Amino acid sequence: MKLHVTFVVGATTLLLSSFGLLSLSYGAHAADLLWQVESPFRFFKNAASFAMYERGYPAARNELVQPPADVVWRTERRLNDPDCRDMTSPTSCADTARARYDRSRLGWASQTIDAVCYDSRQGRYLASCDRRYSWGTAKEDYVLPDAHTVLIRLSPERIAEAGAYDCVWSWTPRRPGSRTETATQSCATPLKITRLPYAVDRNLSGASVQVKLPDGRMLNDPQVVVEDLFIVALGDSFASGESNPDVPVTFSAVREMVYDPTLMREEMATRSTAKSLQKLDLSSGTGFDYKNLPRRKLADEEQELYFPLASAQFDKAFNAANPRWLSPDCHRSQYGYPFRVGLQLSLENPHRSITLVSLACTGSEVTEGLFLEKKAREGAGNAMVRSQLDQLADLICKSPAGRTQRATYNLPTYSSGSVQVANTPVTKSWCAPNERKRPIDTLLLSIGGNDVGFSPLMVYAMTESAGDLAPIANLLGKQIRFSPQVSRAYMEQLDERMVALRDALRDGFGVAPAKVLQTAYEPIQFDETGALCGAQPTLGLDVHKKLSLSRERLAETVSFLNDFFTRTACITNGRGGGCPALATGAGTGFQLITDHQSEFTKRGLCARDPKRPQADGEAMAMPRRWIGKEEFTPYSPAAYLPYASRWRLFRTPNDAFLTANVHATGFTQFDILQPVYAAMYSGAVHPTAEGHAIVADHVVRHVRAAVRK
C-alpha cells in the first residue's frame, strides 16, 4: 500500500510517494531566497564602513521598496546631525552634548577616510585594493573585480517552517567548467559565498544556487548575478566636494590667532581665558580687531604648552591640524555628490555593487583639468595634477602599453583675465576598445564654470578692486578677479571645448553622449525671500574687512550667469529659439540635469532660516572676542558645526574659513591675507555637504533611468 502526502504550494497540489519523499524542486519565489552583496560600495575597503553608512539609510535595502525621493538627504541628516539634545545653536548643542557629539560633529566621512581604495598621498586610485570582508581579505582589481561576496538566506517564512534543522546548500558558477560546491548548515544561518564570480559578460557571472529544505523541498535561483555598475565622475569643484573636507578643522575655545606678522609676541595670538585682555587698536571701529580670528586647536594647547609663533614647532603643529581631504590636491571629498550617488545606488538594490571613480578636481576647466594637467590646490611648490582624461585612461586600459591610438583635439585656450584666444591642438593617447578593462555605465560631469571664470566673478562681486588681493593673484600666478565682460568672451569658446570633450569621451572610452549626465550649476544668489543677496553686504563675510558683497556687482554677475546657463543648455541639446549657431550643432547629446536647481531657490549664499532669520543671521557672523569680553561671540569656534543642517546650502566665506581653513604656503601663516585665502580658497560659494546630498537625490534618478536603458 502506498501512503500519499499532499502539499499545497501556491495553487499547485503535489503528491509525494511514501517510498521516500521524492525530491521536489521549483524556482524560488522572490520571497523564498533573499540575497545581497556584502560591502557593495567598492570604494570602501572595509565592510564596516559601508555598514556605518547603511545605519543612516532610512529605507529597507530592498530593490522592491521604492526609497523616498529625498533619501540621500535623509541619510545625510541621520548621519551628520550632531549628537546633542538642543541643536538651536552651536553653543546650546555643545552644552547638551551626548556621547557621540565629537564624532558626529566631524561628520560621517571622517570615519571612513582611512580605509578607502585611494592613495591620498600619491593622488591616485589603487590599481589593486585589499578589501576586507567578514570572512577575510581579498586583493581586487579596483576597476574590474573578478568576484563579489554575497549572503543568501531563506525568507523568514521558510526559516520558521524549517525550525532548528539543517539545510543543504549547493551552488554552481555559471562560468563553463566550474565545479559545484556544497555546504550543510542551520537553515537559520545565511549562506556566504565568499567569491561569487563576476565578469563583464553577464552570462559568465554569478552562480546557480539551490537549497534542500529539511522536508525535502528544493528551492533554487539559477541567476544569483551581481550587477556591478562602473560609474565615472569628471569635472570641477561642484563635483569634487570643495568646501567639505572629509575631516574638517577643529578650533580652540580659548586661543586666537592674530594675522599680523609684525606682532609675533605669543601673548597676542595665544591668550587663554586666564589671561587679561590687551587693549587693541580698533581701527575698524566695530568693537573687535579684524586681525584677530579663531585659531586651530594645536598640539601645544592639548599638552598645556605654548609653542613660539615663529618656531618650527608651531608650523609643524599648525600643519598637523590641517583639514583632511580624500584628495588634497583637488579638494575632493566623499561629500561630493558622485560619491553620494554611488552609495545610494549600492544601498537601494541588494543585488548591486558600485565601482566608482571620481576624478573631479577643484579649479578644473575642459582644458586645464580634463585635457591638460593643472596646478594642485594644495601641495608644495608647483605641484601639478595630471589631466583627468589621462588618469582615467590609465585606470581603464589593461596596460600602459595598450595606449597606442592617438587623436588630436583643437581647444581654444586663453590666460585668466585675458581675452586673447589661441587655438591649441592637444594630442591624447587612448587604448583600443579591446584593450579596455570594461565599459563605463554612466559618466557624471560638472564642467564649464571655470572655463568662463566663475571664481573670479565671485571675487569681483565680493571685493572693491583687484589690488586688494594682488599678492594672492601673484601667488597663484593668474588673475583672480575680473568682470562679466571678460567671462562673456570666454563663453563664446565653450562650445568648441565641449565638442573636444564629447569626441574624447567617445574615442578614448567608448562613452556614448547619452550616457553622460551633466549637472547644471545651482543658483547661489537668492536669500530666503527669493531676493538678490547683498542687502546685508557683510553677512557671512566678516572674516576680513576687504570682503563685502556688492548687490550691484552681484547683479552683473547673475545676469551673465543666467546667459551662461542658457548657453549651456544650447550646447547640450542644440534646441531653443535663442540658441546661436554653435560648434556642437545639434548639441553634445549629453543629458543636462537641471531639476535640482529649484531646490536651491531661496537657499542661496545669504539665505537665513525663515523661521528665525534674525538669530540665524547673527549666527552667520565670524566668532570673535569683542573688546572687554572673554567669551567668543556669537559662539565659541570650538562649537562650530561644519556638517549640521542649515537653511543656506552654500558655504559663506566665514563657513569656509571655519570648515577647511586652508592657508597659503607662499607667505607667512600670520599674513593679513591668509584669512581671505582661507575663506575664498577653502570653498566659499560652493554647496555644503547637505547641498551635495540634495543634488545627489536628483542625479540618482537620472542614473537609474540610464541604467534601465
C-alpha positions in Angstrom: 0.0 0.0 0.0 1.3 3.4 -0.8 0.8 6.4 1.5 0.4 9.7 -0.3 1.1 13.0 1.4 -0.3 16.1 -0.2 1.4 19.5 -0.1 -0.1 22.6 -1.4 2.4 25.1 -2.9 0.9 28.2 -4.3 -2.1 26.9 -6.4 -0.4 23.6 -7.3 -1.2 20.4 -5.4 1.7 17.9 -5.4 1.6 14.1 -4.5 4.6 12.6 -2.8 5.2 8.9 -2.5 5.7 7.2 0.9 8.5 5.1 -0.6 10.7 8.1 0.3 9.7 11.6 -0.4 10.5 12.3 -4.0 12.8 15.4 -4.4 10.7 18.4 -5.2 12.4 21.3 -7.0 10.9 24.5 -8.1 12.2 28.0 -8.8 12.3 30.1 -5.7 9.8 32.8 -5.4 11.3 36.3 -4.8 10.3 35.9 -1.1 11.9 32.5 -0.6 15.6 33.1 -1.2 16.9 36.6 -0.3 20.4 37.6 -1.1 22.6 40.7 -1.0 26.1 41.8 -1.8 28.4 42.3 1.2 30.2 45.7 1.2 28.8 46.7 -2.2 30.4 50.2 -2.4 33.8 49.0 -3.6 35.5 52.3 -2.8 35.4 51.4 0.8 38.0 48.8 1.9 36.1 47.7 4.9 32.6 46.1 5.2 32.3 48.1 8.5 32.5 51.4 6.6 29.5 50.5 4.4 27.6 49.2 7.5 28.2 52.5 9.2 26.8 54.4 6.3 23.9 52.0 6.0 22.9 52.7 9.5 21.8 56.1 8.4 19.8 54.8 5.5 16.1 55.5 6.2 14.6 52.7 4.0 14.9 49.0 3.6 17.8 47.7 1.4 15.4 46.0 -0.9 15.0 46.5 -4.7 11.2 46.1 -4.3 11.0 49.0 -1.9 11.0 52.5 -3.6 13.1 54.8 -1.5 11.9 58.3 -0.6 12.6 60.9 -3.2 14.9 62.7 -0.8 16.6 59.6 0.5 20.2 60.8 0.2 19.3 64.0 2.1 17.6 62.0 4.8 20.6 59.7 5.1 22.9 62.8 5.4 20.8 64.2 8.2 20.7 60.9 10.1 24.5 60.6 9.9 25.6 64.2 10.3 23.1 65.7 12.7 25.2 66.4 15.8 24.6 64.2 18.8 23.2 66.7 21.3 19.8 67.4 22.9 19.5 71.1 21.8 20.5 72.0 18.3 19.1 75.5 18.2 22.7 77.0 18.3 26.3 75.7 18.3 26.6 76.7 21.9 23.5 75.0 23.1 24.5 71.9 21.2 27.9 71.8 22.8 26.3 72.4 26.2 24.0 69.5 25.8 26.4 67.1 24.1 25.8 63.4 24.2 28.2 60.5 23.8 28.7 60.7 20.1 28.9 64.5 19.9 32.6 64.8 19.0 32.4 62.1 16.3 29.1 63.4 14.8 30.4 67.0 14.8 33.2 65.9 12.4 30.8 64.2 10.0 30.5 60.6 8.7 33.3 60.8 6.2 35.9 61.3 8.9 35.1 57.7 9.9 35.8 56.1 6.5 38.6 58.2 5.0 41.4 55.9 6.4 40.1 52.8 4.7 39.4 53.5 1.0 40.8 52.3 -2.3 42.5 55.7 -2.9 46.0 56.8 -2.0 45.7 60.4 -0.8 49.5 60.9 -0.7 50.0 59.8 -4.3 46.7 61.2 -5.5 45.6 58.1 -7.3 43.2 55.2 -7.1 44.7 51.9 -6.1 45.1 49.6 -9.1 44.8 46.7 -6.7 42.9 47.2 -3.4 42.9 44.9 -0.4 39.2 44.8 0.6 38.3 43.3 3.9 35.1 41.2 4.3 33.5 39.4 7.2 35.5 36.3 6.1 38.9 37.8 5.4 40.7 40.0 2.9 40.7 39.8 -0.9 43.1 41.6 -3.3 40.9 43.0 -6.0 41.5 44.9 -9.3 39.7 48.1 -8.4 38.2 48.8 -11.8 37.3 45.3 -12.7 36.6 42.9 -9.9 36.6 39.1 -10.6 34.3 38.3 -7.7 32.0 39.6 -5.0 30.9 38.3 -1.6 27.2 37.6 -1.3 25.0 36.4 1.6 21.9 34.2 0.7 19.3 33.4 3.3 15.9 31.8 3.5 12.9 34.1 3.9 11.5 34.3 7.5 8.6 32.1 6.5 10.8 29.3 5.2 13.1 29.6 8.3 10.1 29.2 10.5 9.0 26.1 8.6 12.5 24.6 8.8 12.8 25.0 12.5 16.1 24.0 14.1 17.1 21.7 11.3 19.9 21.9 8.7 19.6 22.9 5.1 21.9 21.6 2.3 23.1 24.4 0.0 24.8 23.9 -3.3 26.0 26.4 -5.9 27.5 26.2 -9.3 29.2 29.1 -11.0 27.7 29.9 -14.4 31.1 30.1 -15.9 31.7 26.9 -18.1 33.8 24.2 -16.5 33.0 25.4 -12.9 32.6 22.9 -10.1 29.6 22.7 -7.7 30.2 23.5 -4.1 28.1 22.4 -1.1 27.5 23.4 2.5 25.3 21.9 5.2 24.3 24.4 7.9 21.5 25.6 10.1 18.6 26.8 8.0 18.6 30.0 10.0 22.2 30.8 9.0 22.8 32.6 5.7 24.9 31.0 3.1 28.1 33.0 2.5 29.6 32.7 -1.0 32.9 34.4 -0.4 33.9 34.8 -4.1 30.9 34.8 -6.4 32.5 35.1 -9.9 32.0 38.3 -11.8 32.6 39.2 -15.5 31.5 41.9 -17.8 29.7 39.2 -19.8 26.6 38.6 -17.6 26.4 35.0 -18.9 29.7 34.2 -17.3 28.8 35.9 -14.0 27.3 34.6 -10.8 26.1 31.2 -9.9 23.0 28.9 -9.8 22.1 28.3 -6.2 20.0 25.5 -4.7 19.0 24.7 -1.2 17.4 21.5 0.1 15.0 22.1 3.0 14.5 19.6 5.8 11.2 18.4 4.3 13.0 17.5 1.0 11.8 20.5 -0.9 14.4 22.2 -3.2 14.5 25.9 -3.7 16.7 27.3 -6.4 17.7 30.6 -8.0 19.5 30.0 -11.3 20.7 33.6 -11.6 22.4 34.9 -8.5 24.3 37.5 -10.5 25.7 40.8 -9.1 25.1 43.9 -11.2 28.3 45.8 -10.8 28.0 49.3 -12.2 31.1 51.3 -13.3 30.4 55.0 -12.6 32.9 57.7 -13.5 32.8 61.3 -12.5 34.8 64.1 -14.1 34.8 67.8 -13.6 35.3 70.7 -11.2 34.7 71.8 -7.7 31.0 71.4 -7.8 31.5 67.7 -8.2 34.7 67.3 -6.1 33.1 68.3 -2.8 35.1 71.5 -2.4 34.4 73.2 0.9 33.6 69.9 2.6 36.8 68.2 3.8 36.4 64.6 4.9 37.9 65.8 8.3 37.2 69.5 9.0 39.4 71.7 11.1 38.8 71.9 14.9 39.2 75.2 16.6 40.4 76.3 20.0 37.8 77.5 22.5 40.4 79.7 24.3 43.0 80.9 21.9 43.1 83.3 19.0 45.3 83.9 16.0 46.5 87.3 15.1 47.0 87.8 11.4 49.8 90.4 11.7 53.3 89.3 11.1 54.7 92.3 13.0 53.0 91.1 16.1 54.8 87.8 16.8 54.6 88.1 20.6 53.0 84.9 21.8 50.5 86.6 24.2 48.9 88.3 21.2 48.0 85.1 19.5 47.6 82.6 22.3 45.6 84.3 25.1 43.9 81.9 27.4 40.8 82.8 29.4 43.1 83.0 32.5 45.0 86.0 30.9 43.9 89.5 30.9 42.8 91.0 27.6 45.1 93.5 26.0 43.9 96.8 24.6 43.8 96.6 20.8 43.7 99.2 18.1 40.1 99.4 16.9 40.9 100.9 13.5 37.8 99.2 12.1 35.6 100.8 14.7 33.5 97.6 15.1 34.3 96.6 18.7 36.9 93.9 17.6 40.1 93.8 15.7 39.7 92.2 12.3 43.2 90.7 12.6 42.1 88.5 15.5 40.4 85.3 14.4 39.8 81.8 15.7 42.8 79.7 15.9 43.1 76.0 15.2 43.3 73.7 18.2 47.0 72.7 18.1 49.1 70.1 20.0 50.6 72.7 22.3 47.2 73.5 23.7 46.3 69.9 24.2 49.7 69.5 26.0 49.2 72.7 28.0 52.2 74.2 26.3 52.8 77.4 24.2 54.9 77.0 21.0 56.7 80.2 20.0 54.9 81.6 17.0 58.0 81.9 14.8 59.1 78.4 15.7 59.3 75.2 13.6 57.2 73.6 16.4 54.3 76.0 15.7 54.5 75.4 12.0 54.5 71.7 12.4 51.6 71.7 14.9 49.6 74.1 12.6 50.1 71.9 9.6 49.3 68.8 11.6 45.9 70.4 12.3 45.1 70.8 8.6 41.8 69.6 7.2 42.0 66.2 5.7 40.8 65.7 2.1 40.4 62.4 0.3 42.5 64.2 -2.4 44.0 67.4 -1.0 45.5 68.4 -4.4 41.9 68.5 -5.8 39.9 69.3 -2.7 38.0 66.1 -3.4 36.0 64.5 -0.6 33.4 61.8 0.0 30.8 64.5 0.4 30.9 65.3 -3.4 27.6 64.3 -5.0 29.2 61.5 -7.1 30.1 59.5 -4.0 26.6 60.0 -2.6 25.1 58.8 -5.9 27.3 55.7 -5.8 26.4 55.0 -2.2 22.7 55.4 -2.8 22.8 53.0 -5.8 24.6 50.4 -3.8 22.1 50.7 -0.9 18.8 50.6 -2.8 19.4 47.3 -4.7 20.9 44.4 -2.6 22.0 42.7 -5.8 24.1 45.6 -7.0 27.7 46.6 -6.5 29.2 50.0 -7.4 32.6 50.7 -8.7 33.1 54.5 -8.5 35.9 56.6 -9.9 35.6 60.3 -9.3 38.4 62.4 -10.7 36.6 65.8 -10.2 39.1 68.4 -9.2 38.6 71.9 -8.0 39.5 74.6 -10.5 39.3 72.3 -13.5 38.4 73.5 -16.9 37.9 71.5 -20.1 41.4 72.4 -21.0 43.5 72.6 -17.7 41.9 69.9 -15.7 40.3 67.4 -18.2 42.7 67.5 -21.2 45.8 69.1 -19.6 47.4 69.0 -16.2 46.5 71.7 -13.7 48.1 73.3 -10.7 47.2 71.4 -7.4 45.0 73.3 -4.9 47.4 72.1 -2.2 50.9 70.8 -2.4 54.5 72.0 -2.2 55.8 74.4 -4.8 54.4 73.9 -8.3 52.7 70.6 -7.6 50.5 69.6 -10.6 47.6 67.3 -11.0 47.5 65.0 -14.1 44.7 65.5 -16.5 41.6 63.7 -15.6 41.3 62.0 -19.0 44.9 60.7 -18.7 44.1 59.4 -15.2 41.0 57.6 -16.4 42.9 56.1 -19.4 45.5 54.7 -17.0 42.8 53.1 -14.9 40.6 51.7 -17.7 43.3 50.4 -20.0 44.6 46.9 -19.4 48.2 48.1 -19.6 50.1 51.4 -20.3 51.5 49.8 -23.5 48.0 49.5 -24.8 47.6 53.2 -25.3 48.6 53.1 -28.9 45.7 55.0 -30.6 46.4 58.8 -30.9 43.9 61.6 -31.6 44.3 65.3 -31.7 41.7 67.8 -30.5 41.6 71.5 -31.1 41.0 73.6 -28.0 40.5 77.3 -27.6 42.9 78.5 -24.8 43.5 81.8 -23.0 45.1 83.1 -19.9 43.0 84.0 -16.9 41.8 87.6 -17.4 43.0 87.9 -21.0 40.6 87.9 -24.0 43.3 86.8 -26.4 42.3 83.4 -27.6 44.6 80.8 -29.2 43.7 77.6 -31.0 45.8 74.8 -29.3 45.9 71.3 -30.7 46.1 68.7 -27.9 47.1 65.1 -28.8 45.9 62.2 -26.5 46.8 58.5 -26.5 44.0 56.0 -26.0 43.8 52.3 -25.8 41.8 50.3 -28.4 38.3 49.1 -27.3 39.6 45.5 -26.8 42.3 46.8 -24.5 39.8 48.5 -22.1 39.0 46.6 -18.9 35.3 47.4 -19.1 32.8 49.9 -20.5 31.7 52.9 -18.4 28.0 52.5 -17.5 27.4 56.2 -16.6 29.6 59.2 -16.6 28.8 62.1 -14.3 30.0 65.5 -15.4 30.2 69.0 -13.9 32.2 71.4 -16.1 32.2 74.8 -17.7 32.1 77.2 -14.7 35.8 77.6 -14.5 36.1 77.9 -18.3 34.1 81.1 -18.1 35.7 82.3 -14.8 33.2 81.5 -12.1 35.7 82.1 -9.3 37.0 85.4 -10.5 33.4 86.6 -11.0 32.6 85.8 -7.3 35.7 87.6 -6.2 34.5 90.5 -8.4 31.2 90.6 -6.6 32.8 90.4 -3.1 35.7 92.9 -3.4 36.1 96.5 -4.5 39.3 96.1 -6.6 41.8 93.6 -7.8 44.5 95.4 -6.0 43.2 94.3 -2.6 44.1 90.7 -3.4 47.1 91.3 -5.7 49.5 89.2 -3.5 47.2 86.2 -3.8 47.0 86.6 -7.5 50.8 86.7 -7.7 51.0 83.6 -5.5 48.6 81.7 -7.8 50.1 83.1 -10.9 46.9 84.2 -12.5 44.3 86.9 -12.4 41.7 86.1 -9.8 39.2 88.9 -10.3 37.6 90.1 -13.5 34.3 91.4 -14.7 31.4 89.6 -16.6 32.6 91.3 -19.8 35.7 89.0 -19.8 33.6 86.0 -19.0 31.3 86.7 -21.9 34.3 86.4 -24.2 35.2 83.1 -22.7 31.6 81.8 -23.0 31.9 82.2 -26.8 34.7 79.5 -26.8 32.9 76.9 -24.6 31.1 75.1 -27.4 34.4 74.3 -29.1 35.8 72.9 -25.9 32.7 70.8 -25.3 33.0 69.3 -28.8 36.5 68.2 -28.0 35.3 66.6 -24.7 32.5 64.8 -26.4 34.8 63.4 -29.0 37.5 62.4 -26.5 35.0 60.5 -24.4 33.9 58.6 -27.5 37.4 58.0 -28.8 39.1 57.1 -25.6 36.4 55.3 -23.6 33.6 54.4 -25.9 31.1 56.6 -23.9 28.0 57.5 -25.9 26.8 61.0 -25.3 23.5 59.7 -23.8 25.5 58.1 -21.0 26.9 61.4 -19.9 24.9 63.1 -17.2 26.0 66.7 -17.0 24.8 68.5 -13.8 23.9 72.2 -14.2 25.1 74.6 -11.6 22.9 75.6 -8.7 21.8 79.2 -8.3 23.7 80.9 -5.4 22.3 84.4 -5.4 19.0 84.2 -3.5 18.1 85.0 0.1 15.3 83.3 2.0 12.7 85.5 0.3 13.9 85.0 -3.2 15.6 88.4 -3.3 19.1 89.0 -4.5 21.8 88.7 -1.9 23.7 91.8 -0.9 21.2 93.7 1.2 23.5 93.0 4.1 26.9 93.2 2.4 29.0 91.6 5.1 26.5 88.8 6.1 28.7 85.7 6.3 31.8 87.7 5.0 33.2 89.4 8.1 36.2 87.1 8.1 38.1 90.1 6.5 37.2 93.7 6.2 38.0 93.7 2.5 35.2 91.3 1.8 31.7 92.8 1.1 29.1 91.6 -1.2 28.1 94.3 -3.6 24.5 93.9 -4.8 25.2 95.8 -8.0 28.2 93.7 -8.9 26.4 90.6 -8.0 23.5 91.6 -10.3 26.0 92.0 -13.1 27.4 88.6 -12.3 24.0 86.9 -12.1 22.9 88.5 -15.4 25.9 86.8 -17.0 25.3 83.5 -15.2 21.7 83.4 -16.5 23.1 83.8 -20.0 25.7 81.1 -19.3 23.0 78.7 -18.1 21.1 79.3 -21.3 24.2 78.8 -23.4 25.0 75.5 -21.6 21.5 74.2 -22.5 22.1 75.2 -26.1 25.5 73.5 -26.2 23.9 70.3 -24.7 20.8 69.9 -26.8 21.1 72.5 -29.6 17.4 73.4 -29.3 15.6 76.5 -28.5 14.8 79.7 -30.4 17.5 81.7 -28.6 20.3 79.3 -29.4 23.0 80.7 -31.7 24.9 78.6 -34.3 27.4 76.5 -32.2 30.2 74.1 -32.9 28.1 71.4 -31.2 25.5 71.7 -33.9 22.5 69.7 -32.6 24.2 69.5 -29.3 26.7 67.3 -27.5 23.9 64.9 -26.7 24.8 64.9 -23.0 21.8 64.8 -20.6 21.7 68.1 -18.8 20.3 67.8 -15.3 18.5 70.9 -14.2 15.7 69.7 -12.0 17.7 70.1 -8.8 18.1 73.8 -9.3 14.7 74.6 -7.9 15.7 73.1 -4.5 18.3 75.9 -4.1 15.8 78.8 -4.8 15.6 80.9 -1.6 18.5 78.9 -0.1 21.5 80.8 -1.5 24.7 82.2 -0.1 22.9 84.7 2.2 19.7 82.8 3.0 18.7 82.7 6.6 16.3 80.3 8.2 12.8 81.9 7.5 11.6 80.7 10.9 14.3 82.5 12.8 16.0 85.0 10.4 17.5 87.3 13.0 19.0 84.6 15.1 20.3 82.7 12.1 21.8 85.9 10.6 23.6 86.7 13.9 25.0 83.1 13.9 26.5 83.7 10.4 29.0 86.1 11.9 32.6 85.1 12.4 33.1 84.1 16.1 35.3 86.7 17.7 36.3 88.1 21.1 35.0 91.6 21.4 36.9 94.1 23.5 36.2 93.6 27.2 34.8 90.1 26.8 36.4 86.8 27.5 34.0 84.6 25.6 33.7 84.4 21.8 30.6 85.9 20.2 28.2 84.7 18.8 29.5 81.3 19.8 32.8 79.5 20.5 34.6 78.4 17.4 35.2 75.1 19.1 31.4 74.5 18.9 31.2 75.2 15.2 29.2 72.5 13.5 30.6 72.1 9.9 28.0 69.5 8.8 24.9 70.5 10.7 21.8 71.2 8.7 21.3 74.9 7.7 18.9 76.8 5.6 21.6 78.1 3.3 23.0 75.4 1.0 26.2 77.2 0.2 29.3 78.0 2.2 29.9 81.6 3.0 33.5 82.9 3.3 33.1 82.6 7.1 31.9 79.0 6.8 34.8 78.1 4.5 37.3 79.6 7.0 35.8 77.6 9.9 35.4 74.3 7.9 38.6 74.0 5.9 40.8 76.9 6.9 43.3 76.3 4.1 46.3 78.5 4.3 48.7 79.5 1.5 52.2 78.3 1.7 53.6 81.3 -0.3 53.7 83.7 2.7 53.8 83.6 6.5 50.9 81.9 8.3 50.2 85.3 10.0 49.8 87.4 6.9 46.7 89.5 6.9 45.7 88.0 3.5 45.6 84.5 4.9 42.0 84.9 6.2 40.9 85.9 2.7 42.8 83.0 1.2 41.4 80.6 3.8 37.9 81.8 3.1 37.9 82.1 -0.7 40.1 79.1 -1.4 38.7 76.8 1.2 35.5 76.6 -0.7 33.4 79.7 -0.3 30.3 79.8 -2.7 30.2 76.1 -3.0 27.5 73.7 -1.9 27.5 72.3 1.6 27.5 68.6 2.2 23.8 68.9 2.6 23.6 70.7 -0.7 25.5 67.8 -2.4 23.1 65.3 -0.9 20.2 67.2 -2.4 21.9 67.3 -5.8 22.6 63.5 -5.5 18.9 62.8 -4.8 18.1 64.3 -8.3 21.1 62.9 -10.1 20.5 59.4 -8.9 17.0 59.3 -10.5 18.6 60.0 -13.9 21.2 57.3 -13.3 18.5 54.8 -12.5 16.8 55.7 -15.8 20.1 55.4 -17.7 20.9 52.1 -16.2 17.4 50.7 -17.1 18.0 51.6 -20.7 
